[in-house]
């Protein structure tokens, strides 16, 4: 397993690095994630202060709730991050991670909101 996780959008304008030790994978099944991603979304969560972001100017932000906002790449449209504003945490879309993470889903969020057409992802024990 690597000590650093790197992520990038489809076009490569946005790059994020974070320590692998700070990251945990969450699967969110809320209605917002379903509308934003077309399905549940898996996030790699870490403190924003633990991340290095290049190309941040390419991010387009949307205030999705009182507590959070989301960003996508203004060039390729990749859903990059959800920010929990008060906590200073970024939830980076796990599909943007380059290479293996060495991580598994540690928690399903908003389970009652999941659609009936898939089973919940297995949570690592």
Backbone as XML, in Angstrom:
<?xml version="1.0"?>
<chain id="A" units="angstrom">
  <residue number="1" name="UNK">
    <atom name="N" x="0.845" y="-1.180" z="0.000"/>
    <atom name="CA" x="0.000" y="0.000" z="0.000"/>
    <atom name="C" x="0.890" y="1.242" z="0.000"/>
  </residue>
  <residue number="2" name="UNK">
    <atom name="N" x="0.481" y="2.231" z="-0.745"/>
    <atom name="CA" x="1.225" y="3.478" z="-0.844"/>
    <atom name="C" x="0.958" y="4.386" z="0.357"/>
  </residue>
  <residue number="3" name="UNK">
    <atom name="N" x="1.895" y="5.263" z="0.657"/>
    <atom name="CA" x="1.726" y="6.220" z="1.752"/>
    <atom name="C" x="0.931" y="7.446" z="1.325"/>
  </residue>
  <residue number="4" name="UNK">
    <atom name="N" x="0.882" y="7.694" z="0.014"/>
    <atom name="CA" x="0.199" y="8.859" z="-0.544"/>
    <atom name="C" x="-0.822" y="8.383" z="-1.562"/>
  </residue>
  <residue number="5" name="UNK">
    <atom name="N" x="-2.024" y="8.945" z="-1.501"/>
    <atom name="CA" x="-3.031" y="8.711" z="-2.533"/>
    <atom name="C" x="-3.049" y="9.929" z="-3.441"/>
  </residue>
  <residue number="6" name="UNK">
    <atom name="N" x="-3.144" y="9.681" z="-4.738"/>
    <atom name="CA" x="-3.281" y="10.769" z="-5.696"/>
    <atom name="C" x="-4.582" y="10.580" z="-6.454"/>
  </residue>
  <residue number="7" name="UNK">
    <atom name="N" x="-5.201" y="11.690" z="-6.785"/>
    <atom name="CA" x="-6.458" y="11.666" z="-7.536"/>
    <atom name="C" x="-6.376" y="12.726" z="-8.621"/>
  </residue>
  <residue number="8" name="UNK">
    <atom name="N" x="-7.094" y="12.496" z="-9.706"/>
    <atom name="CA" x="-7.163" y="13.502" z="-10.761"/>
    <atom name="C" x="-8.481" y="13.356" z="-11.500"/>
  </residue>
  <residue number="9" name="UNK">
    <atom name="N" x="-8.918" y="14.467" z="-12.067"/>
    <atom name="CA" x="-10.139" y="14.440" z="-12.873"/>
    <atom name="C" x="-9.817" y="13.820" z="-14.235"/>
  </residue>
  <residue number="10" name="UNK">
    <atom name="N" x="-10.823" y="13.658" z="-15.066"/>
    <atom name="CA" x="-10.653" y="12.999" z="-16.359"/>
    <atom name="C" x="-9.670" y="13.730" z="-17.260"/>
  </residue>
  <residue number="11" name="UNK">
    <atom name="N" x="-9.742" y="15.058" z="-17.307"/>
    <atom name="CA" x="-8.865" y="15.823" z="-18.202"/>
    <atom name="C" x="-7.500" y="16.109" z="-17.592"/>
  </residue>
  <residue number="12" name="UNK">
    <atom name="N" x="-7.341" y="15.888" z="-16.288"/>
    <atom name="CA" x="-6.063" y="16.083" z="-15.628"/>
    <atom name="C" x="-5.786" y="17.489" z="-15.134"/>
  </residue>
  <residue number="13" name="UNK">
    <atom name="N" x="-6.749" y="18.390" z="-15.249"/>
    <atom name="CA" x="-6.514" y="19.757" z="-14.769"/>
    <atom name="C" x="-6.485" y="19.847" z="-13.249"/>
  </residue>
  <residue number="14" name="UNK">
    <atom name="N" x="-7.218" y="18.973" z="-12.565"/>
    <atom name="CA" x="-7.263" y="18.987" z="-11.104"/>
    <atom name="C" x="-6.546" y="17.746" z="-10.580"/>
  </residue>
  <residue number="15" name="UNK">
    <atom name="N" x="-5.598" y="17.963" z="-9.680"/>
    <atom name="CA" x="-4.859" y="16.877" z="-9.027"/>
    <atom name="C" x="-4.929" y="17.084" z="-7.525"/>
  </residue>
  <residue number="16" name="UNK">
    <atom name="N" x="-5.135" y="15.999" z="-6.799"/>
    <atom name="CA" x="-5.196" y="16.041" z="-5.341"/>
    <atom name="C" x="-4.284" y="14.949" z="-4.799"/>
  </residue>
  <residue number="17" name="UNK">
    <atom name="N" x="-3.486" y="15.291" z="-3.800"/>
    <atom name="CA" x="-2.714" y="14.282" z="-3.074"/>
    <atom name="C" x="-3.094" y="14.362" z="-1.605"/>
  </residue>
  <residue number="18" name="UNK">
    <atom name="N" x="-3.081" y="13.213" z="-0.962"/>
    <atom name="CA" x="-3.392" y="13.137" z="0.468"/>
    <atom name="C" x="-2.681" y="11.935" z="1.057"/>
  </residue>
  <residue number="19" name="UNK">
    <atom name="N" x="-2.350" y="11.994" z="2.352"/>
    <atom name="CA" x="-1.745" y="10.821" z="2.978"/>
    <atom name="C" x="-2.760" y="9.684" z="3.058"/>
  </residue>
  <residue number="20" name="UNK">
    <atom name="N" x="-2.335" y="8.497" z="2.672"/>
    <atom name="CA" x="-3.237" y="7.346" z="2.712"/>
    <atom name="C" x="-3.724" y="7.071" z="4.127"/>
  </residue>
  <residue number="21" name="UNK">
    <atom name="N" x="-2.917" y="7.392" z="5.115"/>
    <atom name="CA" x="-3.306" y="7.140" z="6.504"/>
    <atom name="C" x="-4.468" y="8.017" z="6.952"/>
  </residue>
  <residue number="22" name="UNK">
    <atom name="N" x="-4.684" y="9.145" z="6.270"/>
    <atom name="CA" x="-5.767" y="10.059" z="6.646"/>
    <atom name="C" x="-7.087" y="9.685" z="5.986"/>
  </residue>
  <residue number="23" name="UNK">
    <atom name="N" x="-7.052" y="8.727" z="5.093"/>
    <atom name="CA" x="-8.210" y="8.466" z="4.250"/>
    <atom name="C" x="-9.019" y="7.265" z="4.722"/>
  </residue>
  <residue number="24" name="UNK">
    <atom name="N" x="-10.322" y="7.379" z="4.600"/>
    <atom name="CA" x="-11.244" y="6.274" z="4.784"/>
    <atom name="C" x="-12.263" y="6.349" z="3.663"/>
  </residue>
  <residue number="25" name="UNK">
    <atom name="N" x="-12.775" y="5.213" z="3.191"/>
    <atom name="CA" x="-13.733" y="5.217" z="2.085"/>
    <atom name="C" x="-15.146" y="5.107" z="2.643"/>
  </residue>
  <residue number="26" name="UNK">
    <atom name="N" x="-15.989" y="6.035" z="2.247"/>
    <atom name="CA" x="-17.394" y="6.070" z="2.645"/>
    <atom name="C" x="-18.253" y="5.903" z="1.403"/>
  </residue>
  <residue number="27" name="UNK">
    <atom name="N" x="-19.325" y="5.132" z="1.509"/>
    <atom name="CA" x="-20.286" y="4.993" z="0.412"/>
    <atom name="C" x="-21.564" y="5.706" z="0.817"/>
  </residue>
  <residue number="28" name="UNK">
    <atom name="N" x="-21.907" y="6.759" z="0.091"/>
    <atom name="CA" x="-23.084" y="7.554" z="0.434"/>
    <atom name="C" x="-24.224" y="7.241" z="-0.528"/>
  </residue>
  <residue number="29" name="UNK">
    <atom name="N" x="-25.386" y="6.952" z="0.038"/>
    <atom name="CA" x="-26.564" y="6.571" z="-0.736"/>
    <atom name="C" x="-27.650" y="7.633" z="-0.667"/>
  </residue>
  <residue number="30" name="UNK">
    <atom name="N" x="-27.298" y="8.851" z="-0.239"/>
    <atom name="CA" x="-28.301" y="9.912" z="-0.075"/>
    <atom name="C" x="-28.864" y="10.342" z="-1.429"/>
  </residue>
  <residue number="31" name="UNK">
    <atom name="N" x="-29.992" y="11.008" z="-1.376"/>
    <atom name="CA" x="-30.633" y="11.491" z="-2.592"/>
    <atom name="C" x="-29.766" y="12.459" z="-3.368"/>
  </residue>
  <residue number="32" name="UNK">
    <atom name="N" x="-29.013" y="13.313" z="-2.669"/>
    <atom name="CA" x="-28.124" y="14.254" z="-3.361"/>
    <atom name="C" x="-27.067" y="13.514" z="-4.169"/>
  </residue>
  <residue number="33" name="UNK">
    <atom name="N" x="-26.427" y="12.508" z="-3.577"/>
    <atom name="CA" x="-25.411" y="11.747" z="-4.313"/>
    <atom name="C" x="-26.026" y="11.029" z="-5.505"/>
  </residue>
  <residue number="34" name="UNK">
    <atom name="N" x="-27.235" y="10.496" z="-5.324"/>
    <atom name="CA" x="-27.891" y="9.824" z="-6.439"/>
    <atom name="C" x="-28.121" y="10.791" z="-7.597"/>
  </residue>
  <residue number="35" name="UNK">
    <atom name="N" x="-28.556" y="12.011" z="-7.283"/>
    <atom name="CA" x="-28.811" y="13.000" z="-8.332"/>
    <atom name="C" x="-27.513" y="13.523" z="-8.944"/>
  </residue>
  <residue number="36" name="UNK">
    <atom name="N" x="-26.484" y="13.703" z="-8.122"/>
    <atom name="CA" x="-25.216" y="14.257" z="-8.606"/>
    <atom name="C" x="-24.379" y="13.241" z="-9.384"/>
  </residue>
  <residue number="37" name="UNK">
    <atom name="N" x="-24.431" y="11.968" z="-8.956"/>
    <atom name="CA" x="-23.552" y="10.955" z="-9.530"/>
    <atom name="C" x="-24.299" y="9.879" z="-10.318"/>
  </residue>
  <residue number="38" name="UNK">
    <atom name="N" x="-25.629" y="9.890" z="-10.272"/>
    <atom name="CA" x="-26.396" y="8.878" z="-10.979"/>
    <atom name="C" x="-26.439" y="7.546" z="-10.260"/>
  </residue>
  <residue number="39" name="UNK">
    <atom name="N" x="-25.942" y="7.500" z="-9.039"/>
    <atom name="CA" x="-25.836" y="6.279" z="-8.263"/>
    <atom name="C" x="-25.348" y="6.689" z="-6.873"/>
  </residue>
  <residue number="40" name="UNK">
    <atom name="N" x="-25.036" y="5.716" z="-6.026"/>
    <atom name="CA" x="-24.353" y="6.089" z="-4.786"/>
    <atom name="C" x="-22.953" y="6.563" z="-5.172"/>
  </residue>
  <residue number="41" name="UNK">
    <atom name="N" x="-22.295" y="7.240" z="-4.263"/>
    <atom name="CA" x="-20.924" y="7.655" z="-4.538"/>
    <atom name="C" x="-20.015" y="7.186" z="-3.418"/>
  </residue>
  <residue number="42" name="UNK">
    <atom name="N" x="-18.867" y="6.692" z="-3.792"/>
    <atom name="CA" x="-17.832" y="6.335" z="-2.825"/>
    <atom name="C" x="-16.864" y="7.505" z="-2.735"/>
  </residue>
  <residue number="43" name="UNK">
    <atom name="N" x="-16.574" y="7.913" z="-1.509"/>
    <atom name="CA" x="-15.682" y="9.036" z="-1.256"/>
    <atom name="C" x="-14.479" y="8.576" z="-0.451"/>
  </residue>
  <residue number="44" name="UNK">
    <atom name="N" x="-13.340" y="9.183" z="-0.705"/>
    <atom name="CA" x="-12.183" y="9.042" z="0.160"/>
    <atom name="C" x="-12.133" y="10.320" z="0.984"/>
  </residue>
  <residue number="45" name="UNK">
    <atom name="N" x="-12.286" y="10.187" z="2.286"/>
    <atom name="CA" x="-12.449" y="11.348" z="3.164"/>
    <atom name="C" x="-11.163" y="11.661" z="3.913"/>
  </residue>
  <residue number="46" name="UNK">
    <atom name="N" x="-10.849" y="12.947" z="3.986"/>
    <atom name="CA" x="-9.691" y="13.407" z="4.752"/>
    <atom name="C" x="-9.852" y="14.894" z="5.034"/>
  </residue>
  <residue number="47" name="UNK">
    <atom name="N" x="-9.075" y="15.374" z="5.960"/>
    <atom name="CA" x="-9.072" y="16.800" z="6.269"/>
    <atom name="C" x="-8.483" y="17.568" z="5.089"/>
  </residue>
  <residue number="48" name="UNK">
    <atom name="N" x="-9.094" y="18.686" z="4.753"/>
    <atom name="CA" x="-8.583" y="19.514" z="3.650"/>
    <atom name="C" x="-7.142" y="19.930" z="3.923"/>
  </residue>
  <residue number="49" name="UNK">
    <atom name="N" x="-6.801" y="20.156" z="5.167"/>
    <atom name="CA" x="-5.443" y="20.591" z="5.506"/>
    <atom name="C" x="-4.397" y="19.509" z="5.239"/>
  </residue>
  <residue number="50" name="UNK">
    <atom name="N" x="-4.819" y="18.258" z="5.089"/>
    <atom name="CA" x="-3.904" y="17.163" z="4.778"/>
    <atom name="C" x="-3.715" y="16.966" z="3.277"/>
  </residue>
  <residue number="51" name="UNK">
    <atom name="N" x="-4.410" y="17.755" z="2.463"/>
    <atom name="CA" x="-4.387" y="17.580" z="1.012"/>
    <atom name="C" x="-3.595" y="18.683" z="0.330"/>
  </residue>
  <residue number="52" name="UNK">
    <atom name="N" x="-3.024" y="18.324" z="-0.810"/>
    <atom name="CA" x="-2.426" y="19.295" z="-1.713"/>
    <atom name="C" x="-3.248" y="19.259" z="-2.992"/>
  </residue>
  <residue number="53" name="UNK">
    <atom name="N" x="-3.686" y="20.431" z="-3.441"/>
    <atom name="CA" x="-4.525" y="20.514" z="-4.634"/>
    <atom name="C" x="-3.828" y="21.397" z="-5.659"/>
  </residue>
  <residue number="54" name="UNK">
    <atom name="N" x="-3.680" y="20.880" z="-6.863"/>
    <atom name="CA" x="-3.225" y="21.708" z="-7.974"/>
    <atom name="C" x="-4.358" y="21.782" z="-8.983"/>
  </residue>
  <residue number="55" name="UNK">
    <atom name="N" x="-4.474" y="22.929" z="-9.627"/>
    <atom name="CA" x="-5.563" y="23.136" z="-10.576"/>
    <atom name="C" x="-6.875" y="23.483" z="-9.905"/>
  </residue>
  <residue number="56" name="UNK">
    <atom name="N" x="-6.805" y="23.944" z="-8.653"/>
    <atom name="CA" x="-8.030" y="24.248" z="-7.908"/>
    <atom name="C" x="-8.874" y="25.304" z="-8.612"/>
  </residue>
  <residue number="57" name="UNK">
    <atom name="N" x="-8.235" y="26.158" z="-9.400"/>
    <atom name="CA" x="-8.980" y="27.190" z="-10.128"/>
    <atom name="C" x="-9.916" y="26.593" z="-11.181"/>
  </residue>
  <residue number="58" name="UNK">
    <atom name="N" x="-9.714" y="25.342" z="-11.565"/>
    <atom name="CA" x="-10.596" y="24.684" z="-12.534"/>
    <atom name="C" x="-11.884" y="24.175" z="-11.889"/>
  </residue>
  <residue number="59" name="UNK">
    <atom name="N" x="-11.933" y="24.155" z="-10.548"/>
    <atom name="CA" x="-13.124" y="23.654" z="-9.863"/>
    <atom name="C" x="-14.259" y="24.670" z="-9.919"/>
  </residue>
  <residue number="60" name="UNK">
    <atom name="N" x="-15.448" y="24.173" z="-10.189"/>
    <atom name="CA" x="-16.671" y="24.975" z="-10.151"/>
    <atom name="C" x="-17.470" y="24.471" z="-8.957"/>
  </residue>
  <residue number="61" name="UNK">
    <atom name="N" x="-17.821" y="25.391" z="-8.044"/>
    <atom name="CA" x="-18.468" y="25.019" z="-6.784"/>
    <atom name="C" x="-19.968" y="25.239" z="-6.836"/>
  </residue>
  <residue number="62" name="UNK">
    <atom name="N" x="-20.677" y="24.352" z="-6.133"/>
    <atom name="CA" x="-22.131" y="24.405" z="-6.018"/>
    <atom name="C" x="-22.490" y="24.174" z="-4.557"/>
  </residue>
  <residue number="63" name="UNK">
    <atom name="N" x="-23.241" y="25.095" z="-3.962"/>
    <atom name="CA" x="-23.686" y="24.948" z="-2.563"/>
    <atom name="C" x="-24.850" y="23.964" z="-2.555"/>
  </residue>
  <residue number="64" name="UNK">
    <atom name="N" x="-24.583" y="22.706" z="-2.214"/>
    <atom name="CA" x="-25.602" y="21.657" z="-2.316"/>
    <atom name="C" x="-26.482" y="21.542" z="-1.080"/>
  </residue>
  <residue number="65" name="UNK">
    <atom name="N" x="-26.046" y="22.104" z="0.042"/>
    <atom name="CA" x="-26.853" y="22.122" z="1.261"/>
    <atom name="C" x="-26.286" y="23.202" z="2.176"/>
  </residue>
  <residue number="66" name="UNK">
    <atom name="N" x="-26.932" y="23.402" z="3.313"/>
    <atom name="CA" x="-26.404" y="24.382" z="4.265"/>
    <atom name="C" x="-25.040" y="23.969" z="4.802"/>
  </residue>
  <residue number="67" name="UNK">
    <atom name="N" x="-24.808" y="22.672" z="4.891"/>
    <atom name="CA" x="-23.591" y="22.166" z="5.528"/>
    <atom name="C" x="-22.474" y="21.811" z="4.558"/>
  </residue>
  <residue number="68" name="UNK">
    <atom name="N" x="-22.785" y="21.733" z="3.271"/>
    <atom name="CA" x="-21.758" y="21.260" z="2.348"/>
    <atom name="C" x="-21.897" y="21.893" z="0.970"/>
  </residue>
  <residue number="69" name="UNK">
    <atom name="N" x="-20.796" y="21.799" z="0.241"/>
    <atom name="CA" x="-20.793" y="22.223" z="-1.151"/>
    <atom name="C" x="-20.009" y="21.197" z="-1.953"/>
  </residue>
  <residue number="70" name="UNK">
    <atom name="N" x="-20.233" y="21.190" z="-3.248"/>
    <atom name="CA" x="-19.608" y="20.206" z="-4.131"/>
    <atom name="C" x="-18.909" y="20.925" z="-5.267"/>
  </residue>
  <residue number="71" name="UNK">
    <atom name="N" x="-17.879" y="20.275" z="-5.800"/>
    <atom name="CA" x="-17.139" y="20.868" z="-6.909"/>
    <atom name="C" x="-16.956" y="19.848" z="-8.017"/>
  </residue>
  <residue number="72" name="UNK">
    <atom name="N" x="-17.030" y="20.358" z="-9.238"/>
    <atom name="CA" x="-16.720" y="19.548" z="-10.400"/>
    <atom name="C" x="-15.684" y="20.293" z="-11.230"/>
  </residue>
  <residue number="73" name="UNK">
    <atom name="N" x="-14.988" y="19.568" z="-12.087"/>
    <atom name="CA" x="-14.022" y="20.198" z="-12.973"/>
    <atom name="C" x="-14.787" y="20.945" z="-14.054"/>
  </residue>
  <residue number="74" name="UNK">
    <atom name="N" x="-14.494" y="22.215" z="-14.220"/>
    <atom name="CA" x="-15.175" y="23.036" z="-15.210"/>
    <atom name="C" x="-14.837" y="22.667" z="-16.639"/>
  </residue>
  <residue number="75" name="UNK">
    <atom name="N" x="-13.798" y="21.873" z="-16.855"/>
    <atom name="CA" x="-13.423" y="21.458" z="-18.201"/>
    <atom name="C" x="-14.044" y="20.114" z="-18.571"/>
  </residue>
  <residue number="76" name="UNK">
    <atom name="N" x="-13.805" y="19.086" z="-17.756"/>
    <atom name="CA" x="-14.281" y="17.741" z="-18.123"/>
    <atom name="C" x="-15.571" y="17.335" z="-17.421"/>
  </residue>
  <residue number="77" name="UNK">
    <atom name="N" x="-15.983" y="18.079" z="-16.399"/>
    <atom name="CA" x="-17.234" y="17.787" z="-15.710"/>
    <atom name="C" x="-17.149" y="16.725" z="-14.630"/>
  </residue>
  <residue number="78" name="UNK">
    <atom name="N" x="-15.954" y="16.182" z="-14.382"/>
    <atom name="CA" x="-15.816" y="15.151" z="-13.342"/>
    <atom name="C" x="-16.226" y="15.708" z="-11.986"/>
  </residue>
  <residue number="79" name="UNK">
    <atom name="N" x="-17.041" y="14.939" z="-11.248"/>
    <atom name="CA" x="-17.417" y="15.308" z="-9.882"/>
    <atom name="C" x="-16.216" y="15.015" z="-9.008"/>
  </residue>
  <residue number="80" name="UNK">
    <atom name="N" x="-15.576" y="16.054" z="-8.496"/>
    <atom name="CA" x="-14.291" y="15.901" z="-7.823"/>
    <atom name="C" x="-14.434" y="15.765" z="-6.319"/>
  </residue>
  <residue number="81" name="UNK">
    <atom name="N" x="-15.187" y="16.666" z="-5.684"/>
    <atom name="CA" x="-15.136" y="16.726" z="-4.228"/>
    <atom name="C" x="-16.445" y="17.232" z="-3.637"/>
  </residue>
  <residue number="82" name="UNK">
    <atom name="N" x="-16.727" y="16.741" z="-2.442"/>
    <atom name="CA" x="-17.766" y="17.310" z="-1.586"/>
    <atom name="C" x="-17.040" y="17.848" z="-0.364"/>
  </residue>
  <residue number="83" name="UNK">
    <atom name="N" x="-17.336" y="19.077" z="0.004"/>
    <atom name="CA" x="-16.712" y="19.688" z="1.171"/>
    <atom name="C" x="-17.727" y="19.796" z="2.295"/>
  </residue>
  <residue number="84" name="UNK">
    <atom name="N" x="-17.390" y="19.247" z="3.456"/>
    <atom name="CA" x="-18.183" y="19.458" z="4.662"/>
    <atom name="C" x="-17.623" y="20.746" z="5.265"/>
  </residue>
  <residue number="85" name="UNK">
    <atom name="N" x="-18.318" y="21.831" z="5.033"/>
    <atom name="CA" x="-17.773" y="23.165" z="5.246"/>
    <atom name="C" x="-17.269" y="23.397" z="6.662"/>
  </residue>
  <residue number="86" name="UNK">
    <atom name="N" x="-18.097" y="23.193" z="7.667"/>
    <atom name="CA" x="-17.709" y="23.505" z="9.049"/>
    <atom name="C" x="-16.572" y="22.617" z="9.547"/>
  </residue>
  <residue number="87" name="UNK">
    <atom name="N" x="-16.515" y="21.390" z="9.080"/>
    <atom name="CA" x="-15.500" y="20.442" z="9.557"/>
    <atom name="C" x="-14.175" y="20.562" z="8.813"/>
  </residue>
  <residue number="88" name="UNK">
    <atom name="N" x="-14.178" y="21.267" z="7.682"/>
    <atom name="CA" x="-12.948" y="21.373" z="6.902"/>
    <atom name="C" x="-12.518" y="20.058" z="6.291"/>
  </residue>
  <residue number="89" name="UNK">
    <atom name="N" x="-13.497" y="19.184" z="6.014"/>
    <atom name="CA" x="-13.199" y="17.873" z="5.426"/>
    <atom name="C" x="-13.596" y="17.859" z="3.965"/>
  </residue>
  <residue number="90" name="UNK">
    <atom name="N" x="-12.776" y="17.226" z="3.181"/>
    <atom name="CA" x="-13.076" y="17.012" z="1.773"/>
    <atom name="C" x="-13.330" y="15.530" z="1.557"/>
  </residue>
  <residue number="91" name="UNK">
    <atom name="N" x="-14.344" y="15.243" z="0.776"/>
    <atom name="CA" x="-14.672" y="13.883" z="0.381"/>
    <atom name="C" x="-14.427" y="13.804" z="-1.119"/>
  </residue>
  <residue number="92" name="UNK">
    <atom name="N" x="-13.311" y="13.212" z="-1.493"/>
    <atom name="CA" x="-12.901" y="13.118" z="-2.890"/>
    <atom name="C" x="-13.550" y="11.880" z="-3.498"/>
  </residue>
  <residue number="93" name="UNK">
    <atom name="N" x="-14.132" y="12.022" z="-4.675"/>
    <atom name="CA" x="-14.753" y="10.872" z="-5.342"/>
    <atom name="C" x="-13.709" y="9.776" z="-5.532"/>
  </residue>
  <residue number="94" name="UNK">
    <atom name="N" x="-13.986" y="8.605" z="-4.972"/>
    <atom name="CA" x="-13.006" y="7.513" z="-4.955"/>
    <atom name="C" x="-12.627" y="7.046" z="-6.353"/>
  </residue>
  <residue number="95" name="UNK">
    <atom name="N" x="-13.523" y="7.195" z="-7.308"/>
    <atom name="CA" x="-13.218" y="6.797" z="-8.680"/>
    <atom name="C" x="-12.127" y="7.628" z="-9.327"/>
  </residue>
  <residue number="96" name="UNK">
    <atom name="N" x="-11.769" y="8.744" z="-8.715"/>
    <atom name="CA" x="-10.716" y="9.604" z="-9.252"/>
    <atom name="C" x="-9.327" y="9.232" z="-8.736"/>
  </residue>
  <residue number="97" name="UNK">
    <atom name="N" x="-9.273" y="8.304" z="-7.761"/>
    <atom name="CA" x="-7.983" y="7.885" z="-7.206"/>
    <atom name="C" x="-7.203" y="7.130" z="-8.282"/>
  </residue>
  <residue number="98" name="UNK">
    <atom name="N" x="-5.940" y="7.475" z="-8.418"/>
    <atom name="CA" x="-5.060" y="6.837" z="-9.402"/>
    <atom name="C" x="-4.409" y="5.610" z="-8.770"/>
  </residue>
  <residue number="99" name="UNK">
    <atom name="N" x="-4.688" y="4.444" z="-9.328"/>
    <atom name="CA" x="-4.076" y="3.221" z="-8.833"/>
    <atom name="C" x="-4.784" y="2.669" z="-7.616"/>
  </residue>
  <residue number="100" name="UNK">
    <atom name="N" x="-4.256" y="1.573" z="-7.069"/>
    <atom name="CA" x="-4.879" y="0.944" z="-5.907"/>
    <atom name="C" x="-4.776" y="1.826" z="-4.668"/>
  </residue>
  <residue number="101" name="UNK">
    <atom name="N" x="-5.778" y="1.734" z="-3.814"/>
    <atom name="CA" x="-5.805" y="2.545" z="-2.593"/>
    <atom name="C" x="-5.398" y="1.756" z="-1.358"/>
  </residue>
  <residue number="102" name="UNK">
    <atom name="N" x="-5.552" y="0.454" z="-1.405"/>
    <atom name="CA" x="-5.325" y="-0.344" z="-0.206"/>
    <atom name="C" x="-6.434" y="-0.180" z="0.815"/>
  </residue>
  <residue number="103" name="UNK">
    <atom name="N" x="-7.517" y="0.452" z="0.433"/>
    <atom name="CA" x="-8.636" y="0.745" z="1.331"/>
    <atom name="C" x="-9.885" y="-0.011" z="0.885"/>
  </residue>
  <residue number="104" name="UNK">
    <atom name="N" x="-10.809" y="-0.135" z="1.820"/>
    <atom name="CA" x="-12.127" y="-0.707" z="1.556"/>
    <atom name="C" x="-13.168" y="0.242" z="2.122"/>
  </residue>
  <residue number="105" name="UNK">
    <atom name="N" x="-14.409" y="0.053" z="1.741"/>
    <atom name="CA" x="-15.494" y="0.861" z="2.298"/>
    <atom name="C" x="-15.599" y="0.558" z="3.787"/>
  </residue>
  <residue number="106" name="UNK">
    <atom name="N" x="-15.569" y="1.625" z="4.597"/>
    <atom name="CA" x="-15.657" y="1.447" z="6.046"/>
    <atom name="C" x="-17.051" y="1.755" z="6.580"/>
  </residue>
  <residue number="107" name="UNK">
    <atom name="N" x="-17.867" y="2.440" z="5.766"/>
    <atom name="CA" x="-19.203" y="2.781" z="6.243"/>
    <atom name="C" x="-20.111" y="3.124" z="5.070"/>
  </residue>
  <residue number="108" name="UNK">
    <atom name="N" x="-21.361" y="2.650" z="5.151"/>
    <atom name="CA" x="-22.422" y="3.072" z="4.243"/>
    <atom name="C" x="-23.202" y="4.188" z="4.923"/>
  </residue>
  <residue number="109" name="UNK">
    <atom name="N" x="-23.410" y="5.290" z="4.225"/>
    <atom name="CA" x="-24.164" y="6.427" z="4.746"/>
    <atom name="C" x="-25.525" y="6.494" z="4.064"/>
  </residue>
  <residue number="110" name="UNK">
    <atom name="N" x="-26.526" y="6.945" z="4.794"/>
    <atom name="CA" x="-27.882" y="7.137" z="4.256"/>
    <atom name="C" x="-28.433" y="5.849" z="3.625"/>
  </residue>
  <residue number="111" name="UNK">
    <atom name="N" x="-28.217" y="4.728" z="4.294"/>
    <atom name="CA" x="-28.681" y="3.430" z="3.789"/>
    <atom name="C" x="-30.168" y="3.403" z="3.448"/>
  </residue>
  <residue number="112" name="UNK">
    <atom name="N" x="-31.053" y="3.993" z="4.273"/>
    <atom name="CA" x="-32.479" y="3.923" z="3.943"/>
    <atom name="C" x="-32.851" y="4.633" z="2.636"/>
  </residue>
  <residue number="113" name="UNK">
    <atom name="N" x="-31.978" y="5.506" z="2.139"/>
    <atom name="CA" x="-32.272" y="6.248" z="0.914"/>
    <atom name="C" x="-31.853" y="5.522" z="-0.354"/>
  </residue>
  <residue number="114" name="UNK">
    <atom name="N" x="-31.167" y="4.397" z="-0.220"/>
    <atom name="CA" x="-30.676" y="3.719" z="-1.424"/>
    <atom name="C" x="-31.834" y="3.198" z="-2.263"/>
  </residue>
  <residue number="115" name="UNK">
    <atom name="N" x="-31.685" y="3.217" z="-3.589"/>
    <atom name="CA" x="-32.719" y="2.654" z="-4.449"/>
    <atom name="C" x="-32.801" y="1.135" z="-4.288"/>
  </residue>
  <residue number="116" name="UNK">
    <atom name="N" x="-33.846" y="0.561" z="-4.828"/>
    <atom name="CA" x="-34.050" y="-0.881" z="-4.669"/>
    <atom name="C" x="-33.299" y="-1.721" z="-5.698"/>
  </residue>
  <residue number="117" name="UNK">
    <atom name="N" x="-32.596" y="-1.116" z="-6.611"/>
    <atom name="CA" x="-31.973" y="-1.872" z="-7.697"/>
    <atom name="C" x="-30.531" y="-2.284" z="-7.447"/>
  </residue>
  <residue number="118" name="UNK">
    <atom name="N" x="-29.989" y="-2.050" z="-6.255"/>
    <atom name="CA" x="-28.669" y="-2.591" z="-5.924"/>
    <atom name="C" x="-28.615" y="-2.946" z="-4.442"/>
  </residue>
  <residue number="119" name="UNK">
    <atom name="N" x="-27.688" y="-3.833" z="-4.102"/>
    <atom name="CA" x="-27.434" y="-4.195" z="-2.711"/>
    <atom name="C" x="-26.358" y="-3.271" z="-2.148"/>
  </residue>
  <residue number="120" name="UNK">
    <atom name="N" x="-26.401" y="-3.058" z="-0.854"/>
    <atom name="CA" x="-25.386" y="-2.220" z="-0.216"/>
    <atom name="C" x="-24.000" y="-2.831" z="-0.392"/>
  </residue>
  <residue number="121" name="UNK">
    <atom name="N" x="-22.998" y="-1.987" z="-0.638"/>
    <atom name="CA" x="-21.635" y="-2.510" z="-0.699"/>
    <atom name="C" x="-21.232" y="-3.092" z="0.650"/>
  </residue>
  <residue number="122" name="UNK">
    <atom name="N" x="-20.430" y="-4.133" z="0.599"/>
    <atom name="CA" x="-19.941" y="-4.758" z="1.823"/>
    <atom name="C" x="-18.983" y="-3.805" z="2.527"/>
  </residue>
  <residue number="123" name="UNK">
    <atom name="N" x="-19.109" y="-3.724" z="3.837"/>
    <atom name="CA" x="-18.256" y="-2.861" z="4.648"/>
    <atom name="C" x="-17.116" y="-3.689" z="5.220"/>
  </residue>
  <residue number="124" name="UNK">
    <atom name="N" x="-15.900" y="-3.146" z="5.140"/>
    <atom name="CA" x="-14.730" y="-3.836" z="5.689"/>
    <atom name="C" x="-14.871" y="-3.958" z="7.197"/>
  </residue>
  <residue number="125" name="UNK">
    <atom name="N" x="-14.461" y="-5.096" z="7.716"/>
    <atom name="CA" x="-14.553" y="-5.294" z="9.169"/>
    <atom name="C" x="-13.233" y="-5.040" z="9.842"/>
  </residue>
</chain>
